[in-house]
Amino acid sequence: MTTLKNASSSRLFVYSLLNSLVVTLGCMGVAWGAEPASPVSFVNDVVPVLTKAGCNMGVCHAKAGGGQNGFQLSLLGFETWDDYESMVKEGHGRRLFPAVPTKSLLLMKASGETPHGGGNKLPRDSEGYELIRRWIEQGATYATGQEPTLVSVQVQPERGLVNMGEELQLKAEAKYSDGSTRDVSHMALYESNIASMAEVSESGVVKVNDIPGKVAVMVRYQGKVSVFTAAVPLGAPVLTVPAEKNFVDKHVFANLKELGIPPSPVCDDATFLRRVTLDICGRFPTEKESEAFLASTDVNKRDQVVEALLRSPNYADYFASKWTPLLKNRRDAASDITANFAFHAWVRDSLLANVPYDQLVRELLGATGTVVSNPPVAWYKRVKDPKEQLEDIAQLFLGVRMQCAQCHHHPFERWSQDDYYSLAAFFSQIGRKPTGIQGEDLIFHQRGLAQAKNVKSGEMLKPMALGDEIGEISPDEDPRLRLGNWMSSKENPFFAKALVNRYWKHFLKRALIEPEDDIRDTNPPTNPELMAALEEYFISSGFDLKKLVKAITQSNTYQLSSMPNEYNLLDRQNYSRFYPRRLQAEVLLDSIDHLAGSTTRFANLPPGTRAIALPDNSYTKSSAFLKVFGRPSSASVCECERIQTSSLAQSLHLINSGEIKSKLAAGGGRAAQFARSDSTVEEKITELYLAAFSRKPQPEELKTALDYLTEPVADAKGQPAEKKKPSLKDYQDLIWALMNTKEFLFNH
Amino acid sequence: MMRQLRQPLAFVAGFCLVTCLISSTAVAQLVCLPAPRLLTTMPMGGQVGTSFDVTITGDHLENAEELSFSNSGITATKKLGKDGQPVPNTYVVTIAKDCPQGIHEARIMTRLGVSSTRAFNVGLFPEITRTRPNTTLENALKLDLNTLCNAVMTAQNIDFYTFEATKGQRIVVDCAAKGIDSKLNPVVIIADEQGMDLLVERRGGMLDFQVPETGKYVIKLHGLTYEGGPHHFYRLAVRSVTKDELVPRLPAIQMVSAFSWPPAGLTDQSIRPETEPNNQHAQAQKITLPCDITGNFFPAADVDTFEFTAQKGEVWWVEVASERLGRPTDPSIVVQHISGQAPDEKRTDVVELSDIASPVKISSNGYSYDGPPYNAGSSDIIGKLEIKQDGVHRLQLRDLFGGTRNDPQNIYRLIIRKAEPDFALVGWALHMNLRNGDRNALSKPVALRAGATMPIEVVVVRRDGFDGEIDLFMENLPDGVTAAGLKIPKGKTRGIMLISAEANAARGLTSAAFFGQATIDGKVVTRPCRMASMQWPVKNAWSEVPSPRLLADVPVSVSNSELAPITISPVENKVWEVTAGEKLSIPLVHARRSEFSGANITLKTFGTGFEGVPAFDAPLTADASKVDLDLAALKTQPGDYKISFYGYAVIKYQENLEAVAAAKTALMQAQQEADALAAESTKLAASAKTAPDAQRASAETAAKEAAEKVKAAQAALTTADKQLKKATATAAPKDIVDIIVSTPITIRVNPAEKAN
């Protein structure tokens, strides 16, 4: 290999001779007066040109399976030796013409002199063109023998305050192993993490738009990355903020003050009760709960209701419905039912018992035995491929997306293929034995040395946790448990962060790092201090999920009104107000049943089972409602599988579907009960408002409803008669109308 | 012309016949002739020293007679109604005061013989049987502490119970289901009075509940998948126990693998406990060999390390029991030789031990069975340890399922001993291996129709290097029933026991004894052979996982309500002699008592020395056939052998012809009675018309009563007619495929020299 690198073939050697000759002749003939022909480095000079020109992007020559028209480059130039081979050796060396470098196919194509699907990427007068020409001229070697290696790239400035509408030129400086530096601002690639907040030009000019908050620009140069973080202030006067109830408020309000975004006030009791009951238990408060809470004068009643909700089995049901789709509790065959019910119940029971999160993950990761005796084994029934296992674990519990690193170095991260297969090695000793149930194995630790093969290099790799050494693992030890130890260690930079970020998003709609499972240096949190504080709190609590929920929901940040003030309407990431969101499919279905007094029956489950307690995805398949409103199908570890956007189909379903009609018309439903009941119409309207919005109707709302229900009908002569007694249909209509309001459909 | 046609026609006819046979097997969903099966009893047990009513259900329980048990301390009589007549399917069961606690077995004698068995529990606590629905919190059933409730799970529902307890009290709630033959996977929840869950158990464990406040608590019980119905029965016990009391689980039946535990003669005399901490090499517990240690796989990822000294050339046998004690564990052992001193000590693997392999290939649950659906292996250990060099050795014992589980009840027993060669046997009714995707796993009682031979597949787990041959025999069989053991050959793991009933055998039932016998180190050793059976008649193992288990005893019956469809036997019951290397022709007699689908049965051969006999066809339409055995091809060595021929046949089965005959008789009697009453009525009506005034009233009354009787007789006639139609419909011929086995044949192969 070494000899190849320096003079890869006799053909090249001849080219080099010819080249020298040409150079010599050139020097003799024309004194260009240009800069002396300093050695051009393939790795440090040529590859960056290709990267900046976009030649080695995934859509061009770095496309998997042969690149473009047979010319394959590695993605973003991570595999420089492969790129060298492609350019110099492949195609019988036809891509370079050392005798006349400008006639090299590489340059002819890149400069558009020969038809090129990618267009004119390197004009003849460009610096990049000249560099490559000189490299060919100098012999097109892989290494000059003297070039240093790239150590890092640093962006300057690293952070700063940039006002709306302003621009800022970023400078990228590469540092090399010999201590030298180079300004690579013009060669680096730039990418904003929120394009709507800040755009960045090819040359590194950041232009900030009119959305306040934190935005990051990733600067990438030859596999090294650096991040510029801009604070974009709104600059409005922040005269008062609500009281700081805990560390959450401290960091959120400090950020708001820094950015000049005045927060909305704390919401009223009714809104809070509805919001927190929906977020913790996935249901509306009952009318009784609402009345009691509204009537209470206890100053701690909000904290108390959080405590009570967390004790309720509804909390476990609701959060199990969050976790089980991510853990792929999927029914592919009828015989999966036992495994799926057992797995769902395991998650649910663990949450109910408030099993520490690290223990929960450890039980899943190190599951052994049969599904019925140890339900987390069901995860290994669903996820059989070790590669999928590591990818799911990394994405779900560490917030790290490793998929890219299976085939090439991660483009935005430090993860290499070695990191990928070292992580796979933890799953290399999973033994399986068949059971009486088709497709269901029992799982055990197969004694042996844990290792996995890097399919590219062929090297057998021992387990390493995202670059961290975890020590020798004896053949008798289940490596998955060692991975579990590493994950739950207090120093782990991913584990707690991934969870608090995920839970923060659950309650506040937007994660501190978005997407919530893409945590990397180049995607910083919008409030790093808050993120660090949440992590520390969660770790020091012993990974106590209920305590984390308490810290979030008992904060005034969570309890801010969703109504914007004159300044914070544009705020999407600083939590200056509560961001409303549509109810999840299951919650909405339960809520409609709650309001209409109807029930939905689910196969194999007892009457009264609520949609949030459904164990697997088979119920999504069989329910048009759940499908339309985006209940996930348990195929992915990404929360994005749950559709939270709105659609026309959803509106039509609510307005006019047979399912909703039948719920309104349910025999024992609320409308039917109202039609039979002797209580006053006002009392019934109040009950409906409490059921739908957890509050009593405003006087004007009461009047509107009353007018509608008791509107006099014309007599035979067309004269208005007396106020009518509301009919069954009138009540159905009113319930239908409330059901279709935004106030009902959203958690706000 | 006719001659030309004949051949193709014959071919077509033959083809049709073959097709019919194949297709009748392929579509015949009916496998195995009807066998009586006791499926449920309610209640499923009772308190010692009590007497109570038990109702039963099952398959083919017509003419159910004696309900009997595996322990003589439990007796039953038919329950009589107010009219003095037996109440159908109801018995009065009495449990003697000295009856041992635990699981016994119930079975019922029927027209077709003894039924499959059902677990029947005997305990100390008062028991109740749920008699009303309790599927809501409002109608929850109140349980007193220290009582046990027998109930059936309501499908897609939750059963609610309540109990009252005082603050600080320790309450243990246990639910027996799988362990008493139920199909239920129980989920048991203790909730507060409002039904809010406090403590949940879904893996079949007990709930150990510290009562937080004095008051009422709710027990919610449902199936893991909310399954329910009559076959999903359970026993729920609520016990108040003291703080440190070791609370035993409700008793449970044994899985098949348990047959190989304990080794014969094992006592607790030299037992020692493991001593924690012993997870690390540096903490190894010092032991000397031989040893007998108890311990548990606790806490999670527990490793028990033992250190001993041994000399090169020593051979030890290592046995671990844990799974066979009913625990969901997978013990694994590594023994290493240690040289040098820590931290530089060198460890060299000596042996790695895990799993007792199944003695025979078990079904892989593929398209159809490719082996028996019984696993006589275990995740426990029996293995050999050969010491390769002098010095210190360490043995590490782990539970391969124990990485994350924290259950102190996951106990084990580790025995290291010098070789004590021995064996353990288990048998089950031979299962059919059909090739048409059939995956039935039916429970098969040893209920012989007179004239039938039933094959029992017997497998052996050999201990400590024993590889000798094992003879099989049975005792205490009903009159007219004989057993012939086709021995387990040297070094092999499988034998066959043939149980045959004579065609004229009288109805009978015994609890038989089943043994294997071998000569070990010059001594004759006899060991019992346990019997195993499926808990349920599983028709398709893909939709319901078969659950085989050990039986408490070996009930064997013979019945003569129906005879075997065919008996194939040698023309003479004698020892058939042949010289090694020569041919033996054995005429067979076919005593046929049924029609068959297809003209022939393809027979293979059971029995050492003759298993290589090529499959041959025997007619199902003739009364005799002949089998030729080529000793030269078989290369069978001189000696005494027992063999038998077996195959599958599709029987045109007519169920319960006795019932048809009885219904016919009943109808005839009813007709005669109705005719007689009608004549009498006519006569009385005429007399009433002509009776003198003084007697007219009484004559009219008599005539009226007679007319009423006629009406009743007509109704009885209609019923009898319906009964006949029903019996006739039941008896309509159905294609059922079953195993046909010949009676055993004894062959003596004489040495060739002797012949010379």
Interface residues (C-beta under 8 A of the other chain):
Chain A: R311 S312 P313 A316 A334 S335 I337 T338 F341 A342 A345 W346 D349 L352 A353 R362 E363 G366 A367 T368 G369 T370 V372 S373 N374 P375 P376 G431 P434 G436 I437 Q438 L442 F444 H445 R447 D476 D478 R480 L481 N604 L605 P606 P607
Chain B: T135 Q156 N157 I158 N185 V187 M196 D197 V200 R202 R203 G204 H222 L224 T225 Y226 A301 V303 P328 D330 S332 V334 E352 S364 N365 Q396 R398 L400 F401 G402 G403 T404 R405 A541 W542 S543 V545 P546
